Amino acid sequence: MKDEAGKTRPKKGEDEAGDFKGGFGPVRREGFYATTTKAISKKAQIAEGTLFNYFETKEDLALYFFEEELSGVMEWHRANRRLKKADIAENLFAIIQHLLERVEPYEEFIGAVYLRALSPTSKLSPFNLESQDRHLRYLRFIREILLKAEADGEIPPVGDFGAYAFGLFQLAILTHWLRDQSRGKEQTLALLDRCLKMATHFLRNGG
């Protein structure tokens, strides 16, 4: 179910929903496929039947989780005064780093959902319309940041393509992060830093 802004919402009022994120504890321990809705609802301290009043499937719950995390990233960035004065590379680095920090406790779950999203019939697939709505909200947020960088003369006009390109880049970084076995995911952060600096350098200098 979606609100007027196009954001996925539980079927019932959110005030009655309880701590849905808390329900991901069993998912973290046992994996996305092995965890039952009964285990999720028990951890979230709601009845299993009540869970289905909010989410028809575990994928709907996963969509809700991702939307909440992406919304959290956007709210965090808009409230961060330091980043308002930072250059475009630092802004984009901070956004991805903060997202990774938020989802780090759910790494195994993220990996399972990522594989699930490869199925064209999955609600998590990028070809699914509900999934696309979620991505568009986030891409518009990225577009706002790129527009400011264009207005400040940091980068040339990149249009909507710039936001889509960043979305694909973020997906690639997430894929690398899931495979990264280095301490503190240092290799992923180093790769992220290098790629963003190279990209902004090429944009500023016309390639």
N, C-alpha and C positions, 0 to 999 in steps of 0.2 A: 504494500500500500504506500502511496506517495502523498506528500503534502503539496501545497500550492507551488512551492519552489522546485518541485520535481524530486525531492529527496525521499528515499524509502523510509517509511515509518511503520511501526507495528500497527496492527489493525485496531487495537484498543488504545486508550489514552496512555501517553508515555509515563505519566505519574504513577500508573498502576504496574508498570513493567518490571520494577525491581532492578537489581544489578545484573543485567544480561551479560556484561563482560565477565563477571565472576563465574558465569557458567562455562567459560572456556578452560577452566582448570582441568577437568577431565580430558578435554581435547588435547591439551598440552602433554598430558601424561600418556594417553592411550592412542592418540592419533585421531584424525578427522573421521575416517571410515569406521573405526572400531567403537567410537563413542556413541552411546545411545542418547536419544532425546530425554530419556528418563534421568540419566546421569547429569545432563546439562541442566535440566530443570531443578534437580535436587540441589546442585551447587549454587544455582541462582536463587534458591529458596522460594520457588514457585511451583505450583502443581503442573504436571506434564500436560494436562488438558489446557491449562492456562497458557502454556508456552505456545501451543498450536493456535491460540487465539491471536497471538502476535505474529508468529512466523509459521508458514505452512510446512517448510522444510528446513533442514540444516543449512542449505545454501542461502535461503532467505536470511537466516541468522548471520551467516558469514558476510552477506552483502551489507547488513546493518552494521556489523563490526567495522568493515572497511570504511563505510561512510562516516562513522563516528570518528575513526582515526584521521581520515582526510580532513574532516571538519575541524578536528582538534589542531591539525597542522596549520590550517588557514587562519583560525582564530589566534593561535600562538604567533604566527608571523605578523598579523595585522596589529597585534599589541606590542610587538618588539620594537622599541624606539631605536635601538642601535642599528637594526637592519634597514631602517628607513634612510639612513645615511650611507649604507654600505654599497659597494659596486655590485653589478649584476652577477658576477661570478660568485661572490661571497653570499649573496642572497639565495641563489639556486643551490649552492652547496649546503647552506644551512637548512633549507627546506627538506632536501633529501635526507640529510643526516638526522634531522629531528624526526622524520617519518620512520627511519630505520630504528631509532631509539625507542619510539613508541611501540613498534611491533616486535621488538627483540624478544620480549618474554613469550611471544607466540610463534617463534621461528618455525617449529615443526609443523604447527597448524598452517602457517603461511605456505610452507612448501607443499603440503597436501592440497590445499586449495588452489595453488598455482597449477599443479598438475591437473586438477579437476577442471580448471578453466580452459584447458586445451580441447575439451570436448565441445563440439559445435552446438550441442543441445543443452549445455549447462547454462544456468542463469548467471554464472560468473564469467562466461565467455565474453570477450570484447565485441562479439557480433550480436550479443543479446541486447535488446533495446533498453531494458532496465539498467544493465551494466553501462551502456553508452551514456544514459542520462547522468549516472554517477560520475563518469569520466568527464563529461562536458562541464559540470559544475567546477571541477578541479582545474580543467584546462582554461576556463574563463579567468580563474584566479591567477594562473600562471601568465595569461595574456596581459592582465593588468600590470604585472611586474615588468614584463617585456616592454609594454607601452611606456612605462616610466623611464626605462633605460633608453628607449628610442628618443624620448623627449629631452633627456639629459645629454644626448649625443654620445652615449656609451657604445651603442650598436646601431647599425642601419635598420631601416624598417624591415621587419621579417614577416609581418602579417600573422594570420592565424596559423600558418605553417610552423612558425616558431614554437607555439604552444604544443602543437602535435608532435613536433620533433623532440621537444623536451619530455613529453609523455613517453615516447618510445625509448628515449635515453634512460629515463627513470626505471622503466621496466627492465632494461638491460642491466642496470646497476643492481636492481633487486635480485635478478637472476644470479649475478656474480656474488652478491652478498649471501645468498642461500648456499652457495658452494664454497664460500670462503672459510677455510679452516685456520686462518692466521689468528693470533692472539688479538682479541678486541676488534676483529674484522678490519685490522689495519690495512690490509691489501686493498680492500674495497674502498676505504676512505682515501687512500693514496691515489687509486685509479680515478675516483670521483673528482678529486682536486685537480689532477693532471688534465683530465678531459675537459672540464669546465674552463680552465685557464687557456687551453689550446683553442677551444671553440670561440671564446670571446676575443682572443688574439686574432684569429682568422677573420672574424666578423668586423673587428675594428679596422683591420688592414685590407679589407676587401678580398680575403683569401690569400 
